[in-house]
């Protein structure tokens, strides 16, 4: 993943869209790997996973609608 793409991912998932929590740690995860990313929220249980395909962000899982 390029640094500009990593910055887009960070901006997309830095803050939980459900409860607004922006802390990571103590149960929350923020993982960026070569072509995938994951963010979980310890406060409300929100989680999102995605990948980079053809230089575009693709959300593969977002449990917002299940909450």
Secondary structure, 3 states (H helix, E strand, C coil): CCHHHHHHHHHHHCCCCCCCCCCCECCEEEEECCCEEEEECCCCCCEEEEEEECCEEEEEEEHHHHC
